[in-house]
Amino acid sequence: MPFSPTNGRSEEHALREATRVVEHSDALVRRTILGLSRLPAEHILEGAAREEMRGLKPHLEEALEALEEIEGRRGLTDQELALRRAFKLLLAPPA
């Protein structure tokens, strides 16, 4: 598709939106971990952490899709690469 000002703005908007999704998911993960770190250890062992992480799953999946979109448009920064690794680790089944 030939470049036009409209195409450029649309591309820029898509990148901004994908970046927003990734940043939002990162903030959710940080907030969840901080909240869990304040719980007594027995609550974490009773499944509070599992439930909290289960609630993050759709956000992490959406962020990984957004990172794929960003990568296809301009490549990923070091921070975005680190977030992709972290999000994948959080989605991985427990060992």
N, C-alpha and C positions, 0 to 999 in steps of 0.2 A: 504494500500500500504506500503510495507516495506521501511524503511528509507535507503536512499542512499545519497551520497554527492550531486548528482544532485537534488534530491527531496528537500534537505535542502536549497540549493541555490535558487531553484524556490520558495520555501515558503518564504524565506527571501526577495526575489525580490518582491513578491506579497505584503508583508507587507510594504516594502519601498514605493512601488507605491501607495498603499492605503493611507499611511500616507502623501505622497506628495499631493494627491488629497485633503485631509482634510485641510492641511496647506494652500494650494492655495485658497481654498474656504474661509477659515478664513481671509486670507489677503484681498481678494476681498470684503468681508463684511466690514471689518475695513476701507478700502479705500473708499468704497461707503458711509458709515456713516460719515466719516470725511469730504468728499466732500459735502454731504448734510448739514452738520452742518455749513458750510461756506456760504450757500445760505441764502438770505433774507427769512423770514418766509412766505411771500406771495407766493414765488416760490414753497416752500414745499407744501403749501396748494393747489396750483394749479395742483398738480399731479406729480411734479418732483420726489418726493420720491417714489410714486407708480410705476412710470416707471423704476426708478433705481432698485427697489426691484424686479420688474418683470424680469429684465435682469439677476438678480442673481439666479432666480429659478432653471434653469438647473444645475448650479454649486452646489447649496444647495442639490438638489436631488442626484447628483453624490456623494457628500460628505457623505450623509447619507448612501448610498450604500457601500461606502468605509468603513465607520465606522462599518457597519454590518459585512463586511469581516474581519476587524481587530478584532472585538469582537469574531467572530467565531474561530479565530486562537490563540488569546492570552488574550482576555479580554481587557477592556478599562481602560485607566488611568482616574484619576479624571478630568483632563483637557479635555480629549476626551468626557467624559460623559457630561461635561458642554457645549462643542461645539455641541453635539448632541441635547441637550435641546434648545440651542439658534437657531440652524438651523431649528428645528421643529417649534419653535415659529415664526420665520421669514416666514415660508411657510404656517402657519395657516391663514385661511381667517380672514379678519378684523371682530372684534366683533360688 
